[in-house]
Amino acid sequence: VPYSKLKQEIVKILLDEGFILDFKIEEIKGKVQKNLLISLKYKGTERVIKGIRRVSKPGIRLYSTAEKLPKVLNGLGTAIISTSKGMLTDKEERTQNLGGEVMLFV
């Protein structure tokens, strides 16, 4: 995946939540652009990530308060939210009582 700081923060959250095994930043020789190499996690032959849905898009931004955050798969999934304190999961967001832009559902 082409590198950006936003993608790196999202991948860090996926790693902390146990959706991926590992990631590393790869610098390409002779180029300025870097890449993110992501190792996906499997349980047997089934992948751990069943689906990722982007919620907030450049044309339609979706903001939410801590009280009105949506639950993903009745609490089994994870929502990633961009806040003033960085990228957080929906669980961390509720404990810190912050609001922000809902980026994606896993």
N, CA, C and O atoms as CSV, one atom per row, in Angstrom:
chain,resi,resn,atom,element,x,y,z
A,1,VAL,N,N,0.859,-1.166,0.000
A,1,VAL,CA,C,0.000,0.000,0.000
A,1,VAL,C,C,0.906,1.229,0.000
A,1,VAL,O,O,1.875,1.265,0.758
A,2,PRO,N,N,0.621,2.240,-0.828
A,2,PRO,CA,C,1.406,3.474,-0.766
A,2,PRO,C,C,1.319,4.106,0.624
A,2,PRO,O,O,0.250,4.136,1.233
A,3,TYR,N,N,2.440,4.605,1.114
A,3,TYR,CA,C,2.539,5.106,2.475
A,3,TYR,C,C,1.910,6.489,2.629
A,3,TYR,O,O,2.045,7.353,1.763
A,4,SER,N,N,1.221,6.675,3.750
A,4,SER,CA,C,0.825,7.998,4.244
A,4,SER,C,C,0.690,7.878,5.764
A,4,SER,O,O,0.528,6.778,6.293
A,5,LYS,N,N,0.758,9.000,6.453
A,5,LYS,CA,C,0.663,8.974,7.914
A,5,LYS,C,C,-0.713,8.479,8.363
A,5,LYS,O,O,-0.817,7.767,9.361
A,6,LEU,N,N,-1.767,8.850,7.635
A,6,LEU,CA,C,-3.121,8.410,7.961
A,6,LEU,C,C,-3.230,6.889,7.848
A,6,LEU,O,O,-3.781,6.239,8.736
A,7,LYS,N,N,-2.709,6.324,6.766
A,7,LYS,CA,C,-2.744,4.871,6.590
A,7,LYS,C,C,-1.935,4.170,7.662
A,7,LYS,O,O,-2.330,3.106,8.139
A,8,GLN,N,N,-0.800,4.754,8.052
A,8,GLN,CA,C,0.021,4.160,9.100
A,8,GLN,C,C,-0.734,4.127,10.425
A,8,GLN,O,O,-0.666,3.126,11.139
A,9,GLU,N,N,-1.446,5.185,10.770
A,9,GLU,CA,C,-2.222,5.212,12.017
A,9,GLU,C,C,-3.352,4.180,11.987
A,9,GLU,O,O,-3.622,3.527,12.995
A,10,ILE,N,N,-4.005,4.032,10.845
A,10,ILE,CA,C,-5.075,3.034,10.719
A,10,ILE,C,C,-4.498,1.633,10.875
A,10,ILE,O,O,-5.093,0.793,11.550
A,11,VAL,N,N,-3.355,1.370,10.263
A,11,VAL,CA,C,-2.727,0.051,10.354
A,11,VAL,C,C,-2.266,-0.235,11.779
A,11,VAL,O,O,-2.342,-1.380,12.226
A,12,LYS,N,N,-1.785,0.788,12.510
A,12,LYS,CA,C,-1.403,0.595,13.919
A,12,LYS,C,C,-2.602,0.158,14.752
A,12,LYS,O,O,-2.478,-0.722,15.604
A,13,ILE,N,N,-3.764,0.769,14.512
A,13,ILE,CA,C,-4.975,0.388,15.242
A,13,ILE,C,C,-5.384,-1.035,14.880
A,13,ILE,O,O,-5.755,-1.807,15.764
A,14,LEU,N,N,-5.325,-1.400,13.599
A,14,LEU,CA,C,-5.655,-2.765,13.187
A,14,LEU,C,C,-4.717,-3.779,13.837
A,14,LEU,O,O,-5.145,-4.880,14.181
A,15,LEU,N,N,-3.452,-3.424,14.007
A,15,LEU,CA,C,-2.492,-4.298,14.678
A,15,LEU,C,C,-2.826,-4.439,16.160
A,15,LEU,O,O,-2.805,-5.546,16.699
A,16,ASP,N,N,-3.136,-3.318,16.824
A,16,ASP,CA,C,-3.474,-3.346,18.246
A,16,ASP,C,C,-4.759,-4.134,18.511
A,16,ASP,O,O,-4.884,-4.789,19.545
A,17,GLU,N,N,-5.710,-4.070,17.578
A,17,GLU,CA,C,-6.985,-4.772,17.748
A,17,GLU,C,C,-6.909,-6.239,17.332
A,17,GLU,O,O,-7.868,-6.984,17.533
A,18,GLY,N,N,-5.773,-6.671,16.751
A,18,GLY,CA,C,-5.588,-8.073,16.401
A,18,GLY,C,C,-6.118,-8.458,15.034
A,18,GLY,O,O,-6.348,-9.641,14.785
A,19,PHE,N,N,-6.320,-7.502,14.138
A,19,PHE,CA,C,-6.825,-7.808,12.806
A,19,PHE,C,C,-5.715,-8.172,11.820
A,19,PHE,O,O,-5.971,-8.856,10.829
A,20,ILE,N,N,-4.479,-7.720,12.083
A,20,ILE,CA,C,-3.355,-8.042,11.215
A,20,ILE,C,C,-2.196,-8.564,12.065
A,20,ILE,O,O,-2.168,-8.357,13.278
A,21,LEU,N,N,-1.246,-9.239,11.426
A,21,LEU,CA,C,-0.094,-9.781,12.151
A,21,LEU,C,C,0.978,-8.726,12.395
A,21,LEU,O,O,1.451,-8.557,13.519
A,22,ASP,N,N,1.360,-8.011,11.325
A,22,ASP,CA,C,2.445,-7.049,11.436
A,22,ASP,C,C,2.441,-6.147,10.218
A,22,ASP,O,O,1.775,-6.430,9.222
A,23,PHE,N,N,3.197,-5.050,10.305
A,23,PHE,CA,C,3.401,-4.179,9.159
A,23,PHE,C,C,4.781,-3.566,9.260
A,23,PHE,O,O,5.361,-3.477,10.342
A,24,LYS,N,N,5.303,-3.142,8.110
A,24,LYS,CA,C,6.561,-2.417,8.118
A,24,LYS,C,C,6.549,-1.411,6.973
A,24,LYS,O,O,5.822,-1.562,5.991
A,25,ILE,N,N,7.375,-0.379,7.131
A,25,ILE,CA,C,7.481,0.670,6.130
A,25,ILE,C,C,8.682,0.332,5.247
A,25,ILE,O,O,9.797,0.160,5.738
A,26,GLU,N,N,8.440,0.239,3.951
A,26,GLU,CA,C,9.482,-0.122,2.997
A,26,GLU,C,C,9.840,1.095,2.152
A,26,GLU,O,O,8.978,1.709,1.522
A,27,GLU,N,N,11.106,1.426,2.150
A,27,GLU,CA,C,11.574,2.519,1.305
A,27,GLU,C,C,12.052,1.927,-0.013
A,27,GLU,O,O,12.826,0.971,-0.032
A,28,ILE,N,N,11.583,2.506,-1.116
A,28,ILE,CA,C,11.934,2.011,-2.439
A,28,ILE,C,C,13.201,2.725,-2.905
A,28,ILE,O,O,13.284,3.952,-2.875
A,29,LYS,N,N,14.168,1.948,-3.329
A,29,LYS,CA,C,15.458,2.501,-3.745
A,29,LYS,C,C,15.283,3.409,-4.966
A,29,LYS,O,O,14.690,3.012,-5.969
A,30,GLY,N,N,15.800,4.619,-4.864
A,30,GLY,CA,C,15.732,5.554,-5.973
A,30,GLY,C,C,14.424,6.315,-6.096
A,30,GLY,O,O,14.264,7.112,-7.020
A,31,LYS,N,N,13.476,6.085,-5.177
A,31,LYS,CA,C,12.196,6.780,-5.216
A,31,LYS,C,C,11.930,7.462,-3.882
A,31,LYS,O,O,12.447,7.045,-2.846
A,32,VAL,N,N,11.130,8.502,-3.917
A,32,VAL,CA,C,10.771,9.223,-2.696
A,32,VAL,C,C,9.639,8.498,-1.970
A,32,VAL,O,O,9.609,8.468,-0.739
A,33,GLN,N,N,8.708,7.912,-2.730
A,33,GLN,CA,C,7.527,7.256,-2.164
A,33,GLN,C,C,7.906,6.002,-1.373
A,33,GLN,O,O,8.759,5.224,-1.800
A,34,LYS,N,N,7.267,5.815,-0.222
A,34,LYS,CA,C,7.446,4.617,0.597
A,34,LYS,C,C,6.215,3.737,0.436
A,34,LYS,O,O,5.192,4.181,-0.085
A,35,ASN,N,N,6.316,2.495,0.881
A,35,ASN,CA,C,5.195,1.566,0.879
A,35,ASN,C,C,4.987,1.000,2.278
A,35,ASN,O,O,5.932,0.892,3.059
A,36,LEU,N,N,3.743,0.640,2.588
A,36,LEU,CA,C,3.414,-0.101,3.805
A,36,LEU,C,C,3.227,-1.560,3.415
A,36,LEU,O,O,2.382,-1.874,2.576
A,37,LEU,N,N,4.002,-2.446,4.012
A,37,LEU,CA,C,3.826,-3.877,3.800
A,37,LEU,C,C,3.040,-4.428,4.982
A,37,LEU,O,O,3.481,-4.332,6.127
A,38,ILE,N,N,1.883,-5.000,4.703
A,38,ILE,CA,C,0.971,-5.461,5.753
A,38,ILE,C,C,0.848,-6.974,5.676
A,38,ILE,O,O,0.572,-7.525,4.611
A,39,SER,N,N,1.054,-7.654,6.815
A,39,SER,CA,C,0.865,-9.102,6.904
A,39,SER,C,C,-0.523,-9.364,7.469
A,39,SER,O,O,-0.811,-9.035,8.619
A,40,LEU,N,N,-1.380,-9.961,6.646
A,40,LEU,CA,C,-2.749,-10.235,7.080
A,40,LEU,C,C,-2.786,-11.431,8.020
A,40,LEU,O,O,-1.899,-12.284,7.997
A,41,LYS,N,N,-3.825,-11.480,8.846
A,41,LYS,CA,C,-3.965,-12.542,9.837
A,41,LYS,C,C,-5.077,-13.492,9.394
A,41,LYS,O,O,-6.125,-13.060,8.915
A,42,TYR,N,N,-4.831,-14.785,9.560
A,42,TYR,CA,C,-5.802,-15.811,9.195
A,42,TYR,C,C,-6.047,-16.746,10.370
A,42,TYR,O,O,-5.151,-16.980,11.182
A,43,LYS,N,N,-7.259,-17.277,10.460
A,43,LYS,CA,C,-7.585,-18.362,11.393
A,43,LYS,C,C,-7.886,-19.567,10.534
A,43,LYS,O,O,-8.985,-19.697,9.995
A,44,GLY,N,N,-6.915,-20.445,10.405
A,44,GLY,CA,C,-7.044,-21.560,9.462
A,44,GLY,C,C,-6.972,-21.002,8.053
A,44,GLY,O,O,-5.973,-20.394,7.668
A,45,THR,N,N,-8.029,-21.210,7.288
A,45,THR,CA,C,-8.083,-20.644,5.936
A,45,THR,C,C,-8.963,-19.407,5.860
A,45,THR,O,O,-9.051,-18.779,4.805
A,46,GLU,N,N,-9.616,-19.046,6.957
A,46,GLU,CA,C,-10.501,-17.865,7.012
A,46,GLU,C,C,-9.700,-16.627,7.381
A,46,GLU,O,O,-8.880,-16.666,8.299
A,47,ARG,N,N,-9.928,-15.547,6.684
A,47,ARG,CA,C,-9.267,-14.293,7.042
A,47,ARG,C,C,-9.981,-13.666,8.237
A,47,ARG,O,O,-11.189,-13.834,8.403
A,48,VAL,N,N,-9.237,-12.951,9.062
A,48,VAL,CA,C,-9.783,-12.338,10.266
A,48,VAL,C,C,-10.638,-11.122,9.906
A,48,VAL,O,O,-11.698,-10.912,10.495
A,49,ILE,N,N,-10.186,-10.330,8.952
A,49,ILE,CA,C,-10.953,-9.163,8.518
A,49,ILE,C,C,-11.996,-9.625,7.514
A,49,ILE,O,O,-11.662,-10.040,6.405
A,50,LYS,N,N,-13.254,-9.551,7.906
A,50,LYS,CA,C,-14.346,-9.964,7.024
A,50,LYS,C,C,-14.719,-8.850,6.048
A,50,LYS,O,O,-15.191,-9.122,4.944
A,51,GLY,N,N,-14.511,-7.612,6.449
A,51,GLY,CA,C,-14.822,-6.505,5.564
A,51,GLY,C,C,-14.433,-5.177,6.187
A,51,GLY,O,O,-14.475,-5.005,7.405
A,52,ILE,N,N,-14.056,-4.245,5.327
A,52,ILE,CA,C,-13.753,-2.885,5.762
A,52,ILE,C,C,-14.638,-1.971,4.936
A,52,ILE,O,O,-14.670,-2.063,3.709
A,53,ARG,N,N,-15.361,-1.084,5.621
A,53,ARG,CA,C,-16.237,-0.156,4.913
A,53,ARG,C,C,-15.852,1.264,5.264
A,53,ARG,O,O,-15.842,1.640,6.436
A,54,ARG,N,N,-15.536,2.049,4.254
A,54,ARG,CA,C,-15.202,3.454,4.473
A,54,ARG,C,C,-16.495,4.226,4.680
A,54,ARG,O,O,-17.411,4.141,3.862
A,55,VAL,N,N,-16.570,4.975,5.767
A,55,VAL,CA,C,-17.797,5.684,6.116
A,55,VAL,C,C,-17.715,7.134,5.666
A,55,VAL,O,O,-18.555,7.591,4.891
A,56,SER,N,N,-16.723,7.854,6.139
A,56,SER,CA,C,-16.559,9.260,5.821
A,56,SER,C,C,-15.760,9.385,4.534
A,56,SER,O,O,-14.658,8.848,4.422
A,57,LYS,N,N,-16.322,10.097,3.565
A,57,LYS,CA,C,-15.684,10.262,2.264
A,57,LYS,C,C,-15.427,11.745,2.035
A,57,LYS,O,O,-16.036,12.578,2.705
A,58,PRO,N,N,-14.548,12.093,1.114
A,58,PRO,CA,C,-14.272,13.514,0.881
A,58,PRO,C,C,-15.522,14.332,0.539
A,58,PRO,O,O,-15.612,15.502,0.911
A,59,GLY,N,N,-16.471,13.736,-0.154
A,59,GLY,CA,C,-17.691,14.465,-0.509
A,59,GLY,C,C,-18.700,14.530,0.612
A,59,GLY,O,O,-19.459,15.494,0.712
A,60,ILE,N,N,-18.718,13.510,1.463
A,60,ILE,CA,C,-19.689,13.432,2.559
A,60,ILE,C,C,-18.945,13.058,3.832
A,60,ILE,O,O,-18.629,11.887,4.045
A,61,ARG,N,N,-18.666,14.032,4.669
A,61,ARG,CA,C,-17.972,13.782,5.939
A,61,ARG,C,C,-19.018,13.414,6.994
A,61,ARG,O,O,-20.080,14.032,7.054
A,62,LEU,N,N,-18.725,12.420,7.817
A,62,LEU,CA,C,-19.632,11.992,8.879
A,62,LEU,C,C,-18.950,12.209,10.223
A,62,LEU,O,O,-17.932,11.582,10.519
A,63,TYR,N,N,-19.511,13.095,11.031
A,63,TYR,CA,C,-18.994,13.382,12.368
A,63,TYR,C,C,-19.983,12.852,13.395
A,63,TYR,O,O,-21.187,12.802,13.144
A,64,SER,N,N,-19.466,12.455,14.554
A,64,SER,CA,C,-20.317,11.902,15.594
A,64,SER,C,C,-19.781,12.278,16.967
A,64,SER,O,O,-18.576,12.446,17.157
A,65,THR,N,N,-20.696,12.405,17.917
A,65,THR,CA,C,-20.310,12.621,19.304
A,65,THR,C,C,-20.094,11.264,19.963
A,65,THR,O,O,-20.432,10.233,19.382
A,66,ALA,N,N,-19.543,11.258,21.155
A,66,ALA,CA,C,-19.271,9.998,21.856
A,66,ALA,C,C,-20.558,9.248,22.178
A,66,ALA,O,O,-20.572,8.017,22.165
A,67,GLU,N,N,-21.635,9.967,22.464
A,67,GLU,CA,C,-22.900,9.319,22.817
A,67,GLU,C,C,-23.584,8.698,21.606
A,67,GLU,O,O,-24.314,7.716,21.746
A,68,LYS,N,N,-23.360,9.252,20.427
A,68,LYS,CA,C,-24.065,8.795,19.230
A,68,LYS,C,C,-23.199,7.952,18.299
A,68,LYS,O,O,-23.547,7.752,17.136
A,69,LEU,N,N,-22.073,7.458,18.810
A,69,LEU,CA,C,-21.210,6.616,17.973
A,69,LEU,C,C,-21.932,5.323,17.619
A,69,LEU,O,O,-22.529,4.695,18.493
A,70,PRO,N,N,-21.887,4.915,16.350
A,70,PRO,CA,C,-22.553,3.673,15.962
A,70,PRO,C,C,-21.788,2.452,16.461
A,70,PRO,O,O,-20.561,2.473,16.555
A,71,LYS,N,N,-22.527,1.383,16.780
A,71,LYS,CA,C,-21.897,0.116,17.158
A,71,LYS,C,C,-21.758,-0.724,15.895
A,71,LYS,O,O,-22.706,-0.860,15.121
A,72,VAL,N,N,-20.582,-1.280,15.696
A,72,VAL,CA,C,-20.311,-2.081,14.518
A,72,VAL,C,C,-20.569,-3.539,14.847
A,72,VAL,O,O,-19.964,-4.080,15.773
A,73,LEU,N,N,-21.457,-4.183,14.103
A,73,LEU,CA,C,-21.819,-5.589,14.303
A,73,LEU,C,C,-22.199,-5.866,15.754
A,73,LEU,O,O,-21.779,-6.870,16.330
A,74,ASN,N,N,-22.987,-4.983,16.337
A,74,ASN,CA,C,-23.443,-5.097,17.727
A,74,ASN,C,C,-22.294,-5.216,18.715
A,74,ASN,O,O,-22.393,-5.954,19.695
A,75,GLY,N,N,-21.205,-4.498,18.468
A,75,GLY,CA,C,-20.067,-4.478,19.373
A,75,GLY,C,C,-18.961,-5.459,19.016
A,75,GLY,O,O,-17.907,-5.439,19.650
A,76,LEU,N,N,-19.168,-6.323,18.013
A,76,LEU,CA,C,-18.135,-7.284,17.622
A,76,LEU,C,C,-17.098,-6.664,16.695
A,76,LEU,O,O,-15.954,-7.118,16.658
A,77,GLY,N,N,-17.477,-5.644,15.953
A,77,GLY,CA,C,-16.556,-4.975,15.043
A,77,GLY,C,C,-15.945,-3.754,15.696
A,77,GLY,O,O,-16.161,-3.488,16.879
A,78,THR,N,N,-15.179,-3.015,14.909
A,78,THR,CA,C,-14.484,-1.833,15.403
A,78,THR,C,C,-14.703,-0.679,14.444
A,78,THR,O,O,-14.642,-0.849,13.227
A,79,ALA,N,N,-14.958,0.491,15.000
A,79,ALA,CA,C,-15.006,1.714,14.205
A,79,ALA,C,C,-13.738,2.503,14.504
A,79,ALA,O,O,-13.304,2.575,15.653
A,80,ILE,N,N,-13.146,3.093,13.471
A,80,ILE,CA,C,-11.953,3.912,13.639
A,80,ILE,C,C,-12.344,5.356,13.406
A,80,ILE,O,O,-12.894,5.705,12.360
A,81,ILE,N,N,-12.053,6.203,14.402
A,81,ILE,CA,C,-12.486,7.593,14.389
A,81,ILE,C,C,-11.274,8.514,14.472
A,81,ILE,O,O,-10.351,8.277,15.251
A,82,SER,N,N,-11.291,9.559,13.666
A,82,SER,CA,C,-10.243,10.574,13.705
A,82,SER,C,C,-10.685,11.670,14.667
A,82,SER,O,O,-11.724,12.297,14.463
A,83,THR,N,N,-9.898,11.901,15.716
A,83,THR,CA,C,-10.246,12.892,16.731
A,83,THR,C,C,-9.126,13.923,16.847
A,83,THR,O,O,-8.124,13.867,16.135
A,84,SER,N,N,-9.326,14.855,17.756
A,84,SER,CA,C,-8.287,15.851,18.015
A,84,SER,C,C,-7.080,15.233,18.718
A,84,SER,O,O,-6.007,15.837,18.743
A,85,LYS,N,N,-7.239,14.040,19.287
A,85,LYS,CA,C,-6.143,13.336,19.961
A,85,LYS,C,C,-5.554,12.232,19.093
A,85,LYS,O,O,-4.809,11.389,19.593
A,86,GLY,N,N,-5.875,12.221,17.801
A,86,GLY,CA,C,-5.365,11.209,16.886
A,86,GLY,C,C,-6.441,10.205,16.538
A,86,GLY,O,O,-7.618,10.400,16.844
A,87,MET,N,N,-6.027,9.134,15.898
A,87,MET,CA,C,-6.950,8.067,15.498
A,87,MET,C,C,-7.227,7.173,16.695
A,87,MET,O,O,-6.299,6.715,17.361
A,88,LEU,N,N,-8.512,6.922,16.973
A,88,LEU,CA,C,-8.920,6.081,18.097
A,88,LEU,C,C,-9.987,5.091,17.646
A,88,LEU,O,O,-10.662,5.300,16.638
A,89,THR,N,N,-10.126,4.004,18.414
A,89,THR,CA,C,-11.224,3.081,18.169
A,89,THR,C,C,-12.471,3.619,18.851
A,89,THR,O,O,-12.398,4.547,19.658
A,90,ASP,N,N,-13.620,3.030,18.521
A,90,ASP,CA,C,-14.862,3.497,19.123
A,90,ASP,C,C,-14.899,3.247,20.631
A,90,ASP,O,O,-15.520,4.013,21.368
A,91,LYS,N,N,-14.245,2.190,21.094
A,91,LYS,CA,C,-14.220,1.903,22.537
A,91,LYS,C,C,-13.401,2.945,23.292
A,91,LYS,O,O,-13.822,3.430,24.343
A,92,GLU,N,N,-12.225,3.290,22.755
A,92,GLU,CA,C,-11.390,4.321,23.383
A,92,GLU,C,C,-12.091,5.668,23.364
A,92,GLU,O,O,-11.993,6.453,24.307
A,93,GLU,N,N,-12.794,5.918,22.281
A,93,GLU,CA,C,-13.496,7.193,22.129
A,93,GLU,C,C,-14.594,7.352,23.180
A,93,GLU,O,O,-14.784,8.437,23.730
A,94,ARG,N,N,-15.309,6.272,23.451
A,94,ARG,CA,C,-16.391,6.345,24.453
A,94,ARG,C,C,-15.825,6.573,25.852
A,94,ARG,O,O,-16.407,7.315,26.643
A,95,THR,N,N,-14.688,5.936,26.164
A,95,THR,CA,C,-14.110,6.113,27.492
A,95,THR,C,C,-13.556,7.524,27.683
A,95,THR,O,O,-13.611,8.064,28.788
A,96,GLN,N,N,-13.018,8.131,26.608
A,96,GLN,CA,C,-12.475,9.483,26.706
A,96,GLN,C,C,-13.527,10.552,26.439
A,96,GLN,O,O,-13.251,11.742,26.586
A,97,ASN,N,N,-14.739,10.136,26.047
A,97,ASN,CA,C,-15.860,11.035,25.803
A,97,ASN,C,C,-15.506,12.111,24.773
A,97,ASN,O,O,-15.716,13.303,24.996
A,98,LEU,N,N,-14.966,11.660,23.646
A,98,LEU,CA,C,-14.604,12.568,22.546
A,98,LEU,C,C,-15.538,12.341,21.365
A,98,LEU,O,O,-16.227,11.323,21.295
A,99,GLY,N,N,-15.557,13.266,20.463
A,99,GLY,CA,C,-16.263,13.135,19.209
A,99,GLY,C,C,-15.268,13.260,18.081
A,99,GLY,O,O,-14.125,13.662,18.295
A,100,GLY,N,N,-15.698,12.917,16.878
A,100,GLY,CA,C,-14.782,13.046,15.753
A,100,GLY,C,C,-15.378,12.552,14.471
A,100,GLY,O,O,-16.575,12.276,14.385
A,101,GLU,N,N,-14.528,12.441,13.467
A,101,GLU,CA,C,-14.945,11.987,12.146
A,101,GLU,C,C,-14.852,10.469,12.086
A,101,GLU,O,O,-13.784,9.907,12.327
A,102,VAL,N,N,-15.943,9.806,11.772
A,102,VAL,CA,C,-15.971,8.344,11.661
A,102,VAL,C,C,-15.343,7.967,10.324
A,102,VAL,O,O,-15.908,8.242,9.266
A,103,MET,N,N,-14.173,7.336,10.379
A,103,MET,CA,C,-13.431,7.023,9.160
A,103,MET,C,C,-13.874,5.718,8.516
A,103,MET,O,O,-14.213,5.692,7.333
A,104,LEU,N,N,-13.873,4.622,9.296
A,104,LEU,CA,C,-14.215,3.337,8.699
A,104,LEU,C,C,-14.700,2.339,9.738
A,104,LEU,O,O,-14.481,2.502,10.939
A,105,PHE,N,N,-15.361,1.307,9.247
A,105,PHE,CA,C,-15.828,0.188,10.071
A,105,PHE,C,C,-15.065,-1.058,9.664
A,105,PHE,O,O,-14.871,-1.311,8.475
A,106,VAL,N,N,-14.626,-1.847,10.661
A,106,VAL,CA,C,-13.964,-3.130,10.393
A,106,VAL,C,C,-14.793,-4.208,11.038
A,106,VAL,O,O,-14.446,-5.386,10.957
